[in-house]
Amino acid sequence: MPLVAVIATLLSANDLSRIVGGTVVTDQQRVPYMTAVGIVDRGRFMHICGGTLISSRLVLTAAHCIAVHRERLLESGVVFIGQTAPSDAKSAINISQVHIHPRFSEASLHMDVGAVRLAHSAPKTRTPALPSVDSTYAGRYASILGWGTVAEGSSLLSHQLLEAVVPVDAECGRYAAELITPSMICAGAPGKDACQGDSGGPLLMCDTPNGCEVIGVTSWGNGCARRDFPGVYAKVFPARDWL
């Protein structure tokens, strides 16, 4: 089967935008850079994907997520930063630009990295570092965050920010080798994973000399929290210079 067909089979509507097995983040000061990206429709915020504030006016997210909604994001896109339960559209910051990594492939999700530029600077806050080296992170644990669904197949997003700690899987479980490109990293465990609505959120490594580093962006997977099929994340290091 051609690669494009294999990807299409795996990446059903249930798989893209993929926190299961997580806990509620009650203190937004722990993750003041966590961002919800969406649009305002008739005064109401509609969540599209997660993101990470990496500078005063730049939010890191997934290319596949913002590419689909590019025009609407440019028309009425907003972000909420450092809020565990975004709801009041008046406190959001408008989006002025949408950027897709030039090497992003819609077919394979290679280099699934994007960014949105804010119309004005966000309030000064702590941001995670970008990775300084290209590592496999084998044997280490990372945190994932998001407002996505808490079970595979569910259509209801979480109203509260959820977090889970998952092991990095250097072997990427049982995925076929041709599906995992050098721009991807895998992390997850049975019962713990990202799920629908979590796309674009961070994969955070917080045991580094620089404190927390955002090493990945939630990208895709085969279902949610399935045994032998961890979540797949876009590596941030290869996109560091572009960002």
Secondary structure, DSSP 8 states (H G I E B T S, - for coil): --HHHHHHHH--TTTTT--BT-EE---GGGSTTEEEEEEEETTEEEEEEEEEEEETTEEEE-HHHHHHTHHHHHHHEEEEES-SS---GGG-EEEEEEEE-TT--TTT-TT--EEEEESS---S----B--SS----TT-EEEEEES--SSTT-----SS-EEEEEEB-TT-TT--GGG--TTEEEE-BTTBB--TT-TT-EEEEEEETTEEEEEEEEEE-SSSSBTTB-EEEEESGGGTTT-
